[in-house]
């Protein structure tokens, strides 16, 4: 076993993050011997793709997933590999809850398709709507959000711009789309998020600001709290390097008055196990009346966008999902296996990311 060096990317600058130096890496050959590459067809276009590829690892402690988006380099992808190794060789922390609330997710579809999308999320009281899609306008976003309100009266609505707006565009959108739970990553930089947040407060617009990319794609995931740039942190297991890393980041940000939403990165059912494990293990919070406050509705219901998965996904019942671990089914693994050239491509990504983790 090789020791994972403390120089590994995504290590917490403040010394409170995942202690990489105490983790051990299985050999590269063992990882590859245990790996399966699958190609999952999707029923909607999401992040510009209609097929989601992933490398799944059948480890001694369970299944792990390695599925960084295709444009990510080896350094960024190495955190995803660390998360897959954690799940496969360490397993998950002890859960504190068996069911969690989840939000519905509406991609940047035409307004007339929104009702059909929402049918995939029975009972979900919180809805995240993708906005600021390239080639679309604010009018498209307004129509999509309005369609959500018509299909789910009283729903709590979040919008996710994926850095697509300028500060002024974000403020204009908030004015027309509200009331909102929050605007997720409306702009690219932490400084812009801080500007949006302060301007919303000055203008009396009730909409919180949430940070996603500014946490999961940052060398310093705590800078958003230091600059008071966001009210909510959207944390994802794979980009941050594992469930335990998510819990450490969440603890730090909660202590700085930020709320936490755990979300997925278009995960297979294997990756979803890790996201559910993170929410299940979040420490309990008590309000002033010493009543346990449940975690915010998690963005962990994206399995609904797959036509097929490597196992039957977690079902949504009245807006909640079980946190139990689901194991891939051999017949589905075989039937969804990616072509040989794609398998080789993913194996090379593992080699490159492993080199980063091992400091080679």
Secondary structure by P-SEA (a helix, b strand, c coil): cccccccccccccccccccccccccccaaaaaaabbbbbbbbccccccccbbbbbbbbcccbbbbbbcccccccccaaaaaaaaaaaaccccccccccbbbbbbbbcccccccccccccccccccbbbbbcccccccaaaaaaaaaaaaaaccccbbbbbccccccaaaaaaaaaaaccccccccccccaaaaaaaaaaaaaacccbbbbbcccccccccccccccccccccccccccccccaaaaaaaaaaaaaabbbbbbbbccccaaaaaaaaaaaaaccccccccccccccccccccccccccccccccccccccccccbbbbbbaaaaaaacccaaaaaaaaaaaaaaaaaaacc
